[in-house]
């Protein structure tokens, strides 16, 4: 007897991947708007800074340039 495949949700594989990608973009965009540096954001996301930087470039996510703070002792 053939078993009928049941769908766990009406979301297709393509739409699931698309939604996950948009969630990643939104998360990175939120970190950008919150004023984090890319290094800080990479630490929060537990990814390499270069991986985050490439993702930002590939998705054209705006990231304000922030001057590094240097303190004279």
ABEGO torsion letter per residue (X at the ends): XBBBBBBABABBAAAAAAAAAAAAAAAAAAAAAAGBBAAAAAAAAGBBAAAAAAAAAAAGBBBBBBBBBBBBX
